[in-house]
């Protein structure tokens, strides 16, 4: 198979390059049913790649029913090939006619396919729009998934095409009650949201008797942050009402959410305003990734 070449500098993994080239040769008639393929060791030596790389490519080709192993006769192109992908072939030819090189077509196709395979439709549900948007973006970027933000009050309209709802443990029961009431069989998972360690350290440094305030747009968030901060040191931590407009010169520190810095406007002249953010727990991110992979696997499996 002298037609095969690989580019180790390409963003496309080498095993994928082998798979797509064999697929192209089969669909273009360069390889016909029954044609023998080199043994793994021989092809690996010819291409200058690891044998495991070729073995992985052959395994994927067998899974796609393009090749088959015939015992002592070795590996050959399958006698009964899957139906050719005429639309894909025409799209490739059109791209080449338009001036793209074979390498550009290969890498572009792989990037599109990889992204398409990652698009599990998920929603991050929160009571605060800013937090929902921030966490949805972080999960989208970290896990290469389509995670959209939604307010808890808008789940009926925000999850019409979603396969997964992600929320915090604080809201998990609420989301599951919504799903049950709405008659939606949709997967739900909860993540752990932890406070920034730097904010905790700042509060811990306040002397006994000092007072710190917490001001959030929702009462339950303010109370949750207050409890976190109160456990971090000896200062008194109080909730500052969202609807207040009076200055609070009695506070040594005022903690407000990083997504709403304007809430610090009630701080006194000597009050330090601290923008407080939350971080998604690394274990939670990995757990969501595993759930997304499971959904992808189920979606790609043929119906029985």
N, C-alpha and C positions, 0 to 999 in steps of 0.2 A: 504494500500500500504506500507507494512512493508519493501519492497525492497528499498525504497527511503532513501537516506542519503545525508546530506550536510556537507561540510567542510567550515566553516566560515573563515579559514585561507588561503584558496585557492585564487589564483589570478583570478579564474573564478567567476563571480558574482553568488550569490546563485540562482537567478531566472533562470540563464542559466544552472546551474547544474540540477535543477528540469526538465527543458525542455529536456535536452539531455538524462537524465535517462528515462523519460517517452518515448521519441522517441526510445531509445534502447530497452526498454521492448516491445514496439509495434512491432518493426521490428524483434525482436527475438522471438515473440510469447508469451512472458510473460503476455502481455495484449492483449485481443482480442476485435474485434468490439462489442460494446454493453456493455463491462465491465464498471461498474460505478467507478467514482473517488470520493475520499472524498471531502466534501465541503471545501471551502477555509479556513474557520476558523479551522476546524478539522485538516487539513493537516498542517496548520501553527503551531498549538499547538503541534502536534506530532513531527515536525521538530525543534521546538523552534525558529521560525523565524517570522518576521513581516507578517501580513496578506496581506499587499500590495505587498510583494514579491511574495507570492503564486498567488495572483490575476494577477500580471504581467506575471508570467509563464503560467498561464492558458490562458491569452489573446494571448500570442504568439503561444501556441499550437492550439488554435482555428483558428488563422490566417493561420497556417500551415495545417489546415484541419485534424488534428489528433484527436481532441476532439470536442464535440458539446454539447450544453446545451439543455436540454429537459424539460424546465419549472419546474414543481413540481418534476419531476423525477431526477433532478439534472444534473450533468455533467458526460458524459460517453465517452468512446472511439468511434470515428466516425464509423458508419456502413459502409460507403464507404471510405476506406483509400486511400491516394495517393499511387502511384506506389512505391514499396519499393526500397531503394537505395542499390542495391546489391553490387555495387562497393565499396561504403563506408563501408558496413558491412564487406566485405572481407578484406579491408585495416585495419580495426580495429582488426579483428581476427589475421591478419598477425603480427600486432604490438604486440599483447598480446603473440603470439607464440614466438616472438623475445625477450621476457623478460620484456616488459614494463608493469607497473602496470596499473590498471584501471584509477587511478588518473592521471598518466603521460599521458596516451592516451587522456583523457578528456582535460587536460590543454593544451597539444600540439595542439590538434585539434582546440580548441578555439582560441589559439594564431594565428594559420595559417589562420583560417577563418576571424578573426578580421583584420589581415593584408591585406588579399585578398580583403576584403570589402573596404579597405582604398585606394587601388591603382588606384585612378583616375590619368590618365596620363596628366600631366601638364608641361608647359615649362615656365621658367622665361627668358624673352628676354631683353637684354641690349646691348649697344654698346661696353661695356667693359667686357672682358671675366672674369676678377677677380670679378667684382661686380656681374655679372650674377651668377657665381658659389657660391659666398657668400650668396646672397639672396635666391637662389634656395635651398641651404642646410638649411638655417634658416627656411624657410617655410616647407620643408620636415620634419625637426625635430619637429617643433612646431605643425604642423597639421597632422602629420603621413600620408603624401601623397607622391606620386611619382612625385616630381618636379625636372625637369632637366634644366640645363642652356643652353642657346642658344644665339649666337650673332644675332643681328637684320639682318645682311647680310646673315645669314644661316637659316632663318626661313623655306625656302622651304624644306630643308633636315632635319631640326631639329624638325619639327612638324608633320612628316608623320603619326604618330599614336596618336598624342596628342588630348585631348578633350578640353583643356583650355590653353590660352596663357595669362600669367601675365606679366605686364611690369610696368614702372613708368608712371605717368601722362605726363611727358615730352615726352615720346615716344608713347603714346596711339594712337594719330592720325596716326602716321607712321605705327603702327602695323595694325590698321584697314584698312588703304589704301592697305597694303600688302595683307590682307585677301580678300579684294574686287577684287584686280587685279588678285590674284591667284585663285579666284573662290572658296575659302575655307569658308564653313559655320562652323566656329569655334568660340567658346565663347572667349571674351577678357575682361579682367578687369585690372584696374590700381591701384597701391598702392602709398601711400604717403611715401616718403623717407625724413627723417629729419636729420639735422646735430647733431652730438654729442654735448650736452650742455657744456661739459668741454672745448671743443675747442672754442666755442663761448665766454666762460668766460675768457679764456686766451687772446683772441683778445680784449675783452672789457677792460682788465686791461692795455693794451698798452697806453702810453700817446699820447696826440694830437701831430701830426707831425711825429710820428713813422711810419715806413713803413713795411707792411707785404706782403709777396709774396705767390702766389698760383701756384703750378705747377702740372699739370695733363697730362695724355697722350692724352686726347681729349680736344679740345678747349671749347666745350659747357659745359663740366663738370667743367673745370677751371673757366669759367665765372659764372656758377651757384654757386659754392662755394665762389667765390669772392663776389658775391652779398649778400650771407648769412653773410659772415664775415664783410663786409662793414657796414651792418646794425646793427652789434653788438656793435660797439664802435666808437672811434674818430680817429683811425689810418687810414692811407691811405693803401688801399689794391689793389695790382696790380697782373696781371697775368704774370707769368714767362713762356716764351715759352718752349714747350716740347723739341724742337730741339736745344736749347741753351746748350753750355758746359762751358760757362764762369761763374766764381764765382760771387756771388751777396753779397758782403760785406755790401752793403747799406741797407740790410734787417735786421730788428730786429727779425723777425720771418719768417720762410718758412713753409708753410702748404702743405703737400703731402699726397696722399691717403695711408691708412694703408696697402693696399694690394700691394703697390709699393714703399717701403721705399727707394729704390735706387734713386728715383727722388730727394732726399734731398742732393745729392752729390754736387750740385752747391751752397750750403749754405756757407756763409763766416765763418771765425773762431769764430766770436762772434754772429752768427745767431742761434737762437733756432729753431731746426727742430721739427715740430709737426706733428705726424701721425694722419690724419683726417679720421674718419670712418663715415659711415651713418647708421642710424637705421630705420628699418621698423616701421611705426606708428602702435601702438597696435590696433587701430580701423581698420586699413587696413588689419591686419592679421586676425582679426575676420571676416571681410567682405569676405576675400578669403576663410576662413573656411566655411562660409555659402554657398558660391557658390559651393564649392566642395561637401558639403552635398546635395545640390540640384541636382548636376550631379549624385551623387550616387543614390539618390532616383529615378531619372528618368531612370537610367540604370537598376535598379532592378525591376521597375514596368513592369508588363506584357503588351505586345503590345495589343492594342485594335483593 
